[in-house]
Amino acid sequence: MVKFRYQFCSYDWRSALVVVLVTTILFIGCSQKVGTPEASQTASLTGTIVEIDDHGNAVTDLEIAPFTERGWKLGDTLEATFATGQKIQIKFVENYGDVPVGDYLGRFSTSTKQFKLAINMGNISETLKLKNQSKVVLQKVESVLAD
């Protein structure tokens, strides 16, 4: 009877160890982040000004996919840094009229689907002396909520 009990206890101990190990491995595997949304939301995005249109807007080669991958959405404030070192804050909007006259904005062209930098009722290329083929780096400005 002792021998049987010893084997039975030995088997339970090994089973319990396997369960603990498997649970630990699953717990560690599930707790690791596959993709970190926090990092991708704050990641910068670099593009090139490919055209200055008839209204003085700076048309970039940026498309919507990198914006959505970073979690950027309409209404967000972005910082645009140009090759000249100039930095401005723009509002990411759908239409020019979504910001007051004279404010900087960024929007996607409905026809070309390219991201444009503009001034509502203004000429951003003249104001900032922007040129074709110059780089622009965009980064989301994190809002700080007051307590």
N, C-alpha and C positions, 0 to 999 in steps of 0.2 A: 504494500500500500504506500509506503514512503517513496519508493522509486517512482510509482505512477504520479504521485503528487508533485515530486520534484520536476518531472518532465512537464507536467501540466503548468506549473508556475514558471518554468523556464520558457515555455512557449508563450505564455501571456506577457512575460517581460519583453521578449523579442517583438511581439506584435505591438505592444505599447510603444516601444522604441521606434518601430517603423512608422506608426501613426504620427508620433511627435515629429519625426524627421520630415515626413511628407507634408504635414501641416505647416511646418516652419518654412520649407522650400516654397510652398504655394503662397504663404503669407508674404515672404520676401519678394517673390516674383510679382505678386499683385500690387505690392505697395510701391514698386518702382514706377516712375513716370515714364511713359513711352514718349510722349511729346510734351514739352513744357509750354503751355499757352502763355504763361507770364513772359517767358523769354521771347517768344515769337511776336507778342504784342508790342514789345518795346524795341524790337529789332529795327534798325534803319533800313531804308530802301533807297538804292541809288539808281538814277535814271539820267538820260541825256535829253537836252532840249533839241528836238529835231526840226522845229519850225517856229517861226514867229508869224502868227496869222495876221490877217488884214486889220484886226482890232487891237493888235499889240499883245495878244495872249501868248504865253510860252507853252507850246505843245510839246509834251514829252513822249518818250517811247514806252512809258509805263502803262500797263494794262491792269484790269480789275483783280485778277487772280492773286497777285502778291498782297494786295490790300486785304482781301477776305481771309487769306492764310494767316495774316497777322492779327485778325480780329478788328481791323479798322472799319469804322462804319460812318455813315452820314452823320454830321453833327460833331464829329471829333475835331479837335484842334491839332494841327500838324505844324511842326517846325520845318521850314525849308531852308537849307544851307546851300548857297551857290558857290561855284568855283572861285569867285572873287572874295569869298569869306563873309559875304552879307548873309544875315539870318533874318527871316521874317516868320511870323506866325500866320497860318492860313486856316480858314474854316473849310472842312471837307463837306461840300454841299452838292445838291442836285442841280440847282438853278442859280444863276447870277443874283437874282432878286432875294435869295435866301440870306444875304448879308446886306448891311447898310451900304449905301453909295460911298465909294472910296475905300472900302475894306478889301483886304486880300482874301482870295478864295481859291479853292482847288476843286475841280469837277471833271467828270468824264464826258467827253464829247459824245453826243448821241449818234453821230454819223461814223466817226472813226474809232470810237471806244478807247481813245487815248486820253491820258490825264493831262489837263490843262491847268496852268497857274495863271491867275488873272486878278485884276482889280475891278470891282463892280463899277461900271461906267468910267473906267480909266484904262491906262496903257502901261501894263507892268514891265514890258520890255524897255520902254523909254525911261520909266521911273527908276528901274534898277540897272539899266544899261546891260540887259541880258542879250546874249548872242547865241546863234545856232551852234550846236555841237558842244555846248558847255554842260558840265555835270551839275546835277542837283541831288541833294541827299534829303530825304524826308524821314521824319521820326515823329511818332505820336507824342504829344505833350500830355503827360499824366495830370489829370485834374486833382487838385488838393481841396477836399471838402472841409469847410470850417466846422469846428465842433459846436 
